[in-house]
Amino acid sequence: MPFDAELEYPRSVAGVARHTYLDWMRSAYFVTLLGAPALSVPAGFTPDGLPVGLQIATAPRSDLAALRIGAAFEAATRYGRRRPPLG
């Protein structure tokens, strides 16, 4: 879920300590190191109305597959057309 914008980075994720920014970003930079195409699509909202995204990553050189999966997810869920609840 989104973290407080005042934080440099979350100090723990799912109860696991993150001692540095790179510890926190590990899942994202592994995708980059592999050369895997990735994209983010809207995936709804938290109970507080904060946006949530889903990262889709596919095998290297399968950019079209990533785009097709993202398009299928958006068509099936229509999250991209939804707006946060007014609080």
Secondary structure, 3 states (H helix, E strand, C coil): CCCCCCCCCCCEECCEECCCHHHHCHHHHHHHHHCCCEEEEEEEECCCCCEEEEEEECCCCCHHHHHHHHHHHHHHHCHHHCCCCCC
